[in-house]
Amino acid sequence: MMSATQSQTLVSRLKALQCHFTWDLDLSRSLLLRCRDNLLDIGTVNGNRWLGHIYNLRGFIQYRLGFSEDAQSFYNKATEPFNNMRNADEGPWLVVNYGNLAWLHHSLGNQAESEAYLSKVNALNRKYPSPSQEELHPETYAEKAYALMMVSGDKIHVVDYFQRAIEMQPGIREWNTSHALALMYASMHSSTGLEDDILEKMRFAQEQDPENLYFAAHYLDQRAQRGERIEDEARELATKVLRSPVSSYSGLKPLLWVYRKYISVDEAIDLAEKALKNHPDERYLKRCVTLCYKWKIIFFGESHPEKSMIDRAILLLEEVIALYPDSSLMKKIDLAQIYALSHDGQAKADQKYQELLERDLELADKQMLYNKYANYLNFQKHNINMSIQYHMKAAAIPQQSFFREASIKVLEKIRDRHRDSMCGEIIDFLANLQEP
């Protein structure tokens, strides 16, 4: 048995490790479940150069959800794809993996095993020191960047970590591609949009990694935003995507966005349905098809959607909700919205919303639901006062999000018109609104 001093020393050594347990990945249960489903949809396709990182992240998520045996299984699986990727039996790419295992065994009370993995980490750090004494090893930066990119909205650190990894160890194509994607994601929240140098980095990454269809779809989107005609290339890319193994990395979803914006939503539906016809049991493809029907029925505002289309959308949404039981809140809201637009579905829409409102949701999910329900009350039920109340409920949750900002904008617009009976209440509410 370890003494108190030995135990404290072990904990301090564990805290000094670079691994998922020390990277402040403090995710809510809702986010953990969503991330788990997203990683599951990536699949274990041969040739995925992030497979070791995916297993490491899935292991951490399973641990946080309380499944320690599953976590250990994923950590053990990670070693082989890491070594295969680098054509070696060991290397600095295992530092994070061994650190995770040291933490896992410590949490399970297996202190001897924890010490053994700490020793392995130390041996790797001595044998493969970082090119810069002031920095982490580039392999560690790359894995930290990948983990944050998958689970966090913090794109600034993702860009920085990939940049550091590339500067110390250039030439690894998946790092360049992911760095370019991270720059693109970060630019989405910029007032100036995508800068020319980022587009150039994307062009370079595309040349270096031409088989990455997921990246190719995003690159097409960015070029189209600059005014390029990309329709023929998009259709050619669609042929490649349909021939690829099913995965959320196959490029289908970003390509559907390209179709929606630059070709037509009807062709997007055709493409998604064709993919599903080729693989009728794949839940991810069903999810993609429902997204296309959502665009067609809800966002494009079909005044009288065909009953067959409504029925198809409802059928698939119900299937997707059953296939994603832990991360389907948005799909449940989509289902309620589509019911509301169907010929006789108003009562079902009301029922779906009431079921969701009665659930014990985390604050971020509750905020999204309140915003969506407020819009439903306004546009479908024409109950303006209750809609305002739910926009206030969404805005009152002190958590920064798209949905909070959307509800605040609605309230500000009503306030500025000075026409609503609740205008005075809105003025007082906005004046006293707490910032997150």
C-alpha positions in Angstrom: 0.0 0.0 0.0 1.2 3.5 -0.9 1.9 6.0 1.9 0.2 9.4 1.9 3.4 11.1 0.6 3.8 8.5 -2.2 0.2 9.0 -3.2 0.6 12.8 -3.3 3.8 12.5 -5.4 2.0 10.2 -7.8 -0.9 12.6 -8.2 1.5 15.5 -8.8 3.3 13.5 -11.5 0.0 12.6 -13.1 -1.1 16.3 -13.2 2.1 17.1 -15.0 1.3 14.8 -17.9 0.0 15.9 -21.3 -3.1 13.9 -21.9 -6.9 14.2 -22.2 -7.2 14.1 -18.4 -5.2 17.3 -18.0 -6.4 19.3 -20.9 -9.5 20.9 -19.2 -11.9 19.0 -21.4 -14.7 19.8 -18.9 -17.7 18.7 -21.0 -21.3 18.5 -19.9 -23.0 15.1 -20.2 -25.0 16.3 -23.1 -21.8 17.3 -25.0 -20.1 14.0 -24.1 -22.9 12.0 -25.6 -23.0 14.2 -28.7 -19.2 13.8 -29.2 -19.5 10.1 -28.6 -22.0 9.8 -31.4 -20.0 12.0 -33.7 -16.9 9.9 -33.2 -18.8 6.7 -33.7 -20.1 8.1 -37.1 -16.5 8.7 -38.2 -16.1 4.9 -38.1 -12.9 2.9 -38.2 -12.2 3.1 -41.9 -8.8 1.8 -42.9 -6.4 4.6 -43.8 -7.9 7.2 -41.4 -4.8 8.8 -40.1 -6.6 10.1 -37.0 -7.8 6.7 -35.9 -5.4 6.5 -32.9 -6.5 10.0 -31.8 -10.1 9.0 -32.2 -9.6 5.9 -30.0 -7.9 8.0 -27.4 -10.7 10.6 -27.3 -13.4 7.9 -27.3 -11.6 6.3 -24.3 -11.7 9.6 -22.4 -15.4 10.2 -23.2 -16.3 6.6 -22.1 -14.4 7.2 -18.9 -16.2 10.5 -18.2 -19.5 8.7 -18.9 -18.6 6.1 -16.3 -17.6 3.2 -18.5 -14.0 2.5 -17.4 -13.7 -0.9 -19.0 -14.7 0.6 -22.4 -12.2 3.4 -21.8 -9.4 0.9 -21.3 -10.4 -1.0 -24.4 -10.2 2.1 -26.6 -6.9 3.1 -25.1 -5.5 -0.3 -25.8 -6.8 -0.1 -29.4 -5.1 3.2 -30.0 -1.6 1.9 -30.0 -1.7 -0.1 -33.2 -3.1 2.6 -35.6 -0.6 5.1 -34.1 2.3 2.8 -34.8 1.0 1.8 -38.2 0.7 5.4 -39.2 4.3 6.1 -38.4 5.7 2.7 -39.4 7.3 2.1 -36.1 6.7 0.1 -32.9 7.0 3.1 -30.6 7.5 6.9 -30.7 6.4 10.2 -29.1 2.9 9.7 -30.5 2.2 7.2 -27.6 2.9 9.8 -24.9 -0.7 10.9 -24.7 -2.0 7.4 -24.9 0.3 6.2 -22.0 -0.7 9.3 -20.0 -4.3 8.4 -20.4 -3.7 4.9 -19.2 -1.7 6.1 -16.2 -4.6 8.3 -15.2 -7.2 5.6 -15.8 -5.4 3.0 -13.7 -4.9 5.6 -10.9 -8.6 6.3 -10.9 -9.3 2.5 -10.7 -6.9 2.1 -7.7 -4.3 0.2 -9.8 -1.3 2.3 -8.6 1.3 -0.2 -9.8 0.0 -0.1 -13.3 -0.3 3.7 -13.1 3.4 3.9 -12.1 4.3 1.6 -15.0 2.7 3.9 -17.6 4.3 6.9 -16.0 7.6 5.2 -16.4 6.8 4.6 -20.1 5.9 8.2 -20.6 9.2 9.3 -19.0 11.2 6.8 -21.2 9.5 8.1 -24.4 10.2 11.8 -23.4 13.9 11.0 -22.8 14.2 9.0 -26.0 12.2 11.4 -28.2 12.7 14.9 -26.8 10.8 17.8 -28.3 12.8 19.8 -30.9 12.4 22.8 -28.7 12.9 22.6 -24.9 10.3 25.4 -24.4 7.6 23.5 -26.3 5.7 20.3 -26.1 6.5 17.6 -28.7 4.8 18.3 -32.0 2.9 14.9 -31.8 1.5 16.1 -28.5 0.5 19.5 -29.9 -1.2 17.8 -32.9 -3.2 15.4 -30.6 -4.2 18.2 -28.3 -5.4 20.3 -31.3 -7.4 17.4 -32.6 -9.1 16.8 -29.3 -10.1 20.4 -28.9 -11.2 20.6 -32.5 -13.6 17.7 -32.0 -15.1 18.8 -28.6 -14.6 22.5 -28.2 -15.6 25.8 -29.7 -12.1 27.1 -28.9 -10.7 27.3 -32.4 -8.0 29.8 -31.6 -6.0 27.3 -29.5 -6.6 24.6 -32.1 -5.1 26.8 -34.8 -2.1 27.7 -32.5 -1.4 24.0 -31.6 -1.5 22.8 -35.1 0.7 25.7 -36.2 3.3 24.8 -33.5 3.3 21.2 -34.5 3.8 22.0 -38.2 6.6 24.5 -37.5 8.5 21.9 -35.5 7.7 18.9 -37.7 6.6 20.0 -41.2 5.4 17.6 -43.9 2.7 15.6 -42.1 -0.3 16.1 -44.5 -3.1 15.5 -42.0 -1.7 18.2 -39.7 -1.6 20.7 -42.6 -5.2 19.8 -43.7 -6.6 20.1 -40.2 -4.7 23.3 -39.6 -6.3 24.8 -42.7 -9.8 23.5 -41.6 -9.2 25.1 -38.2 -8.3 28.4 -39.8 -11.5 28.2 -41.9 -13.7 27.5 -38.8 -12.1 30.4 -36.9 -12.7 32.7 -39.8 -16.4 32.0 -39.7 -16.7 34.1 -36.6 -14.6 36.9 -38.1 -16.2 40.1 -39.4 -13.7 40.1 -42.3 -14.4 36.4 -43.4 -11.8 34.2 -44.9 -8.5 35.9 -45.7 -6.6 35.3 -48.9 -3.7 33.6 -47.1 -6.1 31.1 -45.5 -7.6 30.2 -48.9 -4.0 29.7 -50.1 -3.3 27.4 -47.2 -6.4 25.5 -48.1 -5.3 25.2 -51.7 -1.9 23.9 -50.6 -3.5 21.4 -48.2 -5.8 20.2 -51.0 -2.8 19.5 -53.2 -1.0 17.7 -50.5 -4.0 15.6 -49.4 -6.1 15.1 -52.6 -7.9 12.0 -51.3 -9.4 13.9 -48.4 -12.9 14.3 -49.8 -14.2 16.0 -46.6 -11.6 18.7 -47.0 -12.3 18.9 -50.7 -15.9 19.7 -50.1 -15.1 22.5 -47.7 -12.5 23.9 -50.1 -15.1 23.9 -52.9 -17.5 25.8 -50.6 -14.9 28.5 -49.9 -14.0 28.9 -53.6 -17.7 29.2 -54.4 -18.0 32.0 -51.8 -15.4 33.8 -53.8 -17.5 33.7 -56.9 -16.0 30.6 -58.6 -18.3 28.3 -60.6 -17.9 24.9 -58.9 -21.0 23.0 -60.0 -19.2 20.6 -62.3 -16.5 19.9 -59.7 -19.2 19.4 -57.0 -20.9 16.7 -59.1 -17.6 15.0 -59.8 -16.8 15.1 -56.1 -20.2 13.6 -55.4 -19.4 10.6 -57.5 -16.2 10.0 -55.5 -18.1 10.4 -52.2 -20.7 7.9 -53.2 -18.0 5.3 -53.9 -16.3 5.9 -50.5 -16.9 3.9 -47.3 -19.6 5.4 -45.2 -18.2 7.8 -42.6 -18.9 11.4 -41.5 -15.4 12.1 -42.9 -16.4 10.9 -46.3 -17.3 14.5 -47.3 -21.1 13.9 -47.9 -22.4 16.4 -45.3 -20.2 19.4 -46.3 -20.9 18.6 -50.0 -24.7 18.6 -49.3 -24.2 22.2 -48.0 -22.4 23.1 -51.2 -25.3 21.6 -53.2 -27.8 23.5 -51.1 -26.1 26.9 -51.5 -24.8 26.7 -55.1 -26.8 24.1 -57.0 -30.2 23.2 -55.5 -31.7 21.7 -52.4 -33.6 19.2 -54.6 -30.3 17.9 -56.0 -29.0 17.8 -52.4 -31.9 15.6 -51.5 -31.3 13.3 -54.5 -27.6 12.9 -53.6 -28.4 12.1 -50.0 -31.1 9.6 -50.9 -28.8 8.0 -53.4 -26.2 7.5 -50.7 -28.8 6.0 -48.4 -30.1 3.7 -51.1 -26.5 2.3 -51.5 -26.3 1.8 -47.7 -29.8 1.6 -46.4 -28.9 0.7 -42.8 -26.4 3.4 -42.1 -27.7 5.8 -39.5 -25.4 8.6 -40.4 -26.8 8.7 -44.0 -30.3 8.8 -42.6 -29.2 11.8 -40.6 -27.9 13.5 -43.7 -31.1 12.9 -45.6 -33.2 14.4 -42.7 -31.0 17.5 -42.9 -31.8 17.9 -46.5 -35.6 17.6 -45.9 -35.3 20.1 -43.1 -33.8 22.6 -45.5 -36.5 21.9 -48.1 -39.5 22.0 -45.8 -38.5 24.4 -43.0 -35.8 26.8 -44.2 -36.9 27.1 -47.8 -40.5 27.6 -46.6 -42.4 25.4 -49.0 -45.9 26.9 -48.6 -47.6 23.6 -49.4 -45.1 20.7 -49.1 -46.1 17.5 -50.7 -47.6 15.0 -48.3 -45.2 12.3 -49.6 -42.2 14.5 -48.7 -43.6 15.3 -45.3 -44.3 11.6 -44.6 -40.8 10.7 -45.8 -39.2 13.3 -43.5 -41.2 12.3 -40.5 -40.5 8.6 -41.0 -36.7 9.2 -41.3 -36.6 11.7 -38.4 -38.3 9.1 -36.1 -35.8 6.5 -37.2 -32.9 8.9 -36.6 -34.2 9.8 -33.2 -34.3 6.1 -32.3 -30.8 5.6 -33.7 -29.3 8.5 -31.7 -31.2 8.2 -28.4 -28.7 10.2 -26.5 -28.0 13.1 -28.9 -31.2 13.8 -30.8 -32.7 16.9 -29.2 -32.3 19.0 -32.4 -33.9 16.2 -34.4 -36.8 16.1 -32.0 -37.3 19.8 -32.5 -37.1 19.3 -36.3 -39.8 16.7 -36.0 -42.1 19.0 -34.1 -41.5 21.8 -36.7 -42.3 19.5 -39.6 -45.4 18.2 -37.8 -46.5 21.8 -37.4 -46.2 22.4 -41.2 -48.1 19.2 -42.1 -51.8 19.3 -43.0 -53.1 17.9 -39.6 -50.0 17.8 -37.4 -50.5 20.9 -35.2 -51.6 18.8 -32.2 -48.7 16.5 -32.6 -46.3 19.4 -32.8 -47.7 20.8 -29.6 -47.4 17.4 -27.9 -43.7 17.1 -29.0 -42.8 20.5 -27.7 -44.5 19.9 -24.4 -42.7 16.6 -24.0 -39.4 18.4 -24.6 -40.3 21.3 -22.3 -41.0 18.9 -19.4 -37.5 17.2 -19.7 -34.7 18.0 -17.3 -32.3 19.5 -19.8 -28.9 21.1 -19.4 -28.9 24.9 -19.6 -27.4 25.0 -23.2 -30.0 22.6 -24.5 -32.8 24.4 -22.6 -31.7 27.7 -24.1 -31.9 26.2 -27.6 -35.3 24.7 -27.0 -36.7 27.9 -25.6 -35.5 29.9 -28.7 -37.0 27.3 -31.1 -40.3 27.1 -29.1 -40.5 30.9 -29.1 -40.3 30.9 -32.9 -42.9 28.2 -33.1 -45.3 30.1 -30.9 -44.8 33.2 -33.1 -44.9 31.8 -36.6 -47.1 28.7 -36.2 -49.3 29.5 -33.2 -49.4 33.4 -33.7 -49.1 33.7 -29.9 -46.9 36.8 -29.7 -46.9 37.4 -26.0 -46.0 33.8 -25.1 -43.4 33.8 -27.8 -41.8 36.9 -26.2 -41.8 35.1 -22.8 -39.9 32.2 -24.2 -37.4 34.5 -26.0 -36.9 36.0 -22.5 -36.3 32.6 -21.0 -33.7 31.8 -23.6 -31.9 35.1 -23.2 -32.0 34.9 -19.4 -29.8 31.8 -19.4 -26.3 33.4 -18.9 -24.6 31.2 -21.5 -23.2 32.6 -24.8 -24.7 30.9 -27.8 -26.2 31.5 -31.2 -29.7 30.9 -29.8 -29.3 33.4 -27.0 -28.1 36.1 -29.4 -31.0 35.3 -31.8 -33.6 35.7 -29.0 -32.0 38.9 -27.8 -32.2 40.3 -31.3 -35.9 39.5 -31.6 -36.5 41.2 -28.3 -34.5 44.3 -29.3 -36.5 44.5 -32.6 -39.8 44.4 -30.7 -38.5 47.0 -28.3 -37.4 49.3 -31.0 -40.8 49.2 -32.8 -42.6 50.4 -29.6 -45.8 48.6 -30.8 -46.2 45.6 -28.5 -48.1 45.6 -25.2 -45.1 43.9 -23.6 -42.7 46.6 -24.8 -42.2 48.1 -21.3 -41.5 44.6 -19.9 -39.0 43.9 -22.6 -37.2 47.3 -22.0 -36.8 46.4 -18.3 -35.7 42.9 -19.1 -33.0 43.9 -21.6 -31.7 46.7 -19.3 -31.2 44.1 -16.5 -29.9 41.3 -18.6 -26.8 39.6 -17.2 -23.9 38.9 -19.5 -22.5 35.4 -19.5 
